[in-house]
Amino acid sequence: MAALAPSRAPGARAADRRGRRWPRPSWRTLGAALVIALFVPPLVLLVSGSLRQPGLPPPLTPELVPDPLVTGNYAEAVDLGGLLRATANSLLVAALAVPLSVAVASLAGFALTQLPARVTRAVIAASLVALMVPVTALLVPRFAVFRVLGLTDGFVPLVAPALIATSPLYALVYYVAFRALPRDLYDACRLEDVSPLRTWWTVAMPLVRPVTAAIAALSFVLTWSNFLDPLVYLYDRELFTLPLALRSLSTLDPTNYPLFLAGAVVATVPALVVFGIAQRRFLHEYRGPGWLGR
């Protein structure tokens, strides 16, 4: 009697006719494929548009490989728009604001886990209310404060929001991550007479590295793409950040789309690099106990 074929387990790998086994795609793989399908086509069109010949009208249909292929738009955009100096200014602001935002948000989130439950609920409610306040509603009072202090036309107003973690959302995300850690860790630190600051740095922070990577990436993108604050506070062209430089480039010749798209590519690359580095943390197969308790 022929032996019955064993039934395939739910987690078994699929095999082809040659006997090779292929891993079944996980939900992370499917999610990454969906993100690629949504965001890669606009990036491809952005790059292809930056390689078109200046002066030509936009094509009626998507043109993946322009004919002729012009690479001089990038050099001209950097030269006319001052993108090199603007990129350096944006990198300086991000280098100051991102670590400060991560430090303040993580400290605030850790402090919420150590406070009494009643106080924690009140702070969380206040943070949710603060999230609903439009940023533009605070623009005039903030400008008045910085003008009285003589801090306009500089980078201080651009970095100052990092002193309050840039957004209350970052502190709440850290709170959820720290709260998901075993309570015994904090109790053991108290028994060993470890200070709260040392507990935050040596015990809690290493366990929430994926969250730190995500918050750092979000903070970088928010700082990198900030247009309103530089427009209000910066007057000297030498201090312009990249969004302001792109705006100036677009006003030189509004019909020269390839030149402006070349500048947009220059502004997009750093954000893609940061997300590429961060995704190694929050798309990794094993996330450890610090990924919101999973």
TACORMO-V544578 format. One record per pair of residues at least 24 apart in sequence whose ideal C-beta (glycine too) atoms are under 6 Angstrom apart, sorted by the first residue. I is the first residue (numbers start at 1). J is the second residue. If there is no record, write none. Layout:
# TACORMO-V544578
i=I j=J
i=I j=J
This chain:
# TACORMO-V544578
i=28 j=283
i=46 j=261
i=47 j=265
i=49 j=261
i=50 j=258
i=50 j=261
i=50 j=262
i=50 j=265
i=52 j=258
i=54 j=256
i=54 j=258
i=54 j=259
i=73 j=258
i=73 j=259
i=73 j=262
i=74 j=262
i=77 j=259
i=77 j=262
i=77 j=263
i=81 j=245
i=81 j=249
i=81 j=263
i=82 j=245
i=83 j=245
i=83 j=263
i=83 j=266
i=86 j=240
i=86 j=241
i=86 j=242
i=86 j=245
i=87 j=242
i=89 j=241
i=90 j=224
i=90 j=241
i=90 j=242
i=93 j=155
i=93 j=158
i=94 j=220
i=94 j=223
i=94 j=224
i=96 j=159
i=97 j=159
i=97 j=162
i=97 j=223
i=98 j=216
i=98 j=219
i=98 j=220
i=100 j=162
i=101 j=162
i=101 j=165
i=101 j=166
i=101 j=219
i=102 j=215
i=102 j=216
i=104 j=165
i=105 j=165
i=105 j=170
i=105 j=171
i=105 j=174
i=106 j=174
i=108 j=171
i=109 j=171
i=109 j=174
i=109 j=175
i=109 j=178
i=110 j=178
i=110 j=200
i=110 j=204
i=112 j=175
i=113 j=178
i=113 j=179
i=127 j=168
i=127 j=172
i=130 j=168
i=131 j=168
i=143 j=232
i=152 j=233
i=153 j=235
i=153 j=236
i=157 j=233
i=158 j=229
i=166 j=219
i=170 j=215
i=176 j=292
i=177 j=208
i=177 j=211
i=177 j=292
i=178 j=204
i=180 j=292
i=180 j=293
i=181 j=207
i=207 j=289
i=207 j=290
i=208 j=290
i=210 j=281
i=210 j=282
i=210 j=287
i=210 j=291
i=213 j=278
i=213 j=281
i=214 j=282
i=217 j=274
i=217 j=275
i=217 j=278
i=220 j=274
i=221 j=271
i=224 j=271
i=242 j=267
